[in-house]
């Protein structure tokens, strides 16, 4: 027998993925645009993910007023990426805290 709670769960879970995939698709489109416009810089960022020791080489190529911004983005992206990898295993409170951390950093980026 199908329970109402099971139906609600599936509908809410479906809605989660609908929102998630839509947002991720927008982000991927944006990333593709960045990659197309700035292939050399993009390739350096990819190299950084494989070899963090080249951070100085990357940072030195951007204006001094943007060096801290780039460094913060790279570090936070790594931190958030590790958290995303275990998102489904997180407890609800930890998921909410992670969501708040993401929102907080997004607002911080707007101010930079």
Legacy VTK file of the C-alpha trace (Angstrom):
# vtk DataFile Version 3.0
C-alpha trace
ASCII
DATASET POLYDATA
POINTS 112 float
0.000 0.000 0.000
1.375 3.394 -1.006
1.513 5.820 1.867
0.874 9.530 1.459
4.195 10.252 3.136
6.008 8.188 0.473
4.295 10.148 -2.277
5.216 13.431 -0.613
8.803 12.256 -0.232
9.116 11.412 -3.921
7.591 14.730 -4.952
9.888 16.736 -2.661
12.927 14.694 -3.703
12.026 15.256 -7.350
11.695 18.997 -6.679
15.136 19.016 -5.027
16.715 17.523 -8.131
14.759 19.779 -10.448
16.121 22.862 -8.660
19.584 21.333 -8.298
19.924 20.317 -11.945
18.591 23.653 -13.158
21.095 25.599 -11.046
23.953 23.275 -11.968
23.080 23.614 -15.662
23.264 27.406 -15.385
26.618 27.117 -13.620
27.954 24.736 -16.258
26.862 27.094 -19.041
28.680 29.904 -17.259
31.783 27.753 -16.849
31.716 26.823 -20.534
31.559 30.503 -21.417
34.527 31.276 -19.156
36.472 28.368 -20.654
35.760 29.582 -24.181
36.682 33.235 -23.479
39.744 32.567 -21.317
41.197 29.174 -22.308
44.731 29.889 -21.057
43.575 31.082 -17.643
41.047 28.264 -17.397
43.717 25.669 -18.150
45.870 27.084 -15.334
43.006 26.654 -12.881
42.622 23.034 -14.006
46.352 22.529 -13.532
46.014 23.989 -10.032
43.410 21.392 -9.075
45.918 18.713 -10.033
49.000 20.506 -8.703
48.340 23.115 -5.983
52.027 24.054 -5.960
51.484 26.315 -8.998
49.327 28.720 -6.983
52.022 31.429 -7.018
52.255 31.224 -10.803
48.493 31.730 -11.091
48.193 34.486 -8.486
51.104 36.492 -9.914
49.286 36.832 -13.254
46.263 38.683 -11.868
46.123 42.299 -10.718
47.099 42.735 -7.083
43.610 43.941 -6.129
42.166 40.608 -7.361
44.777 38.219 -6.000
43.018 37.720 -2.675
39.683 37.274 -4.438
41.063 34.522 -6.673
42.830 32.840 -3.795
39.645 32.856 -1.661
37.606 31.437 -4.563
40.098 28.647 -5.180
40.310 27.707 -1.510
36.561 27.839 -0.940
35.893 25.865 -4.124
38.126 23.108 -2.782
36.480 23.183 0.628
32.966 23.205 -0.809
33.839 20.489 -3.320
34.840 18.140 -0.514
31.569 18.887 1.269
29.529 18.345 -1.914
31.135 14.926 -2.256
29.489 13.810 0.994
26.293 15.847 0.776
23.946 12.863 0.827
25.564 11.462 3.984
25.338 14.719 5.948
22.840 15.078 8.746
20.062 17.637 8.116
21.668 20.205 10.431
25.007 19.873 8.644
23.277 20.265 5.256
21.611 23.469 6.492
24.926 24.795 7.796
26.584 23.982 4.480
23.808 25.766 2.594
24.285 28.794 4.821
28.061 28.723 4.235
27.434 28.695 0.477
25.002 31.623 0.703
27.363 33.569 2.943
30.288 33.096 0.585
28.159 33.979 -2.457
27.238 37.266 -0.764
30.883 37.832 0.147
31.829 37.384 -3.517
29.285 40.011 -4.550
31.000 42.506 -2.243
34.526 41.727 -3.470
LINES 1 113
112 0 1 2 3 4 5 6 7 8 9 10 11 12 13 14 15 16 17 18 19 20 21 22 23 24 25 26 27 28 29 30 31 32 33 34 35 36 37 38 39 40 41 42 43 44 45 46 47 48 49 50 51 52 53 54 55 56 57 58 59 60 61 62 63 64 65 66 67 68 69 70 71 72 73 74 75 76 77 78 79 80 81 82 83 84 85 86 87 88 89 90 91 92 93 94 95 96 97 98 99 100 101 102 103 104 105 106 107 108 109 110 111
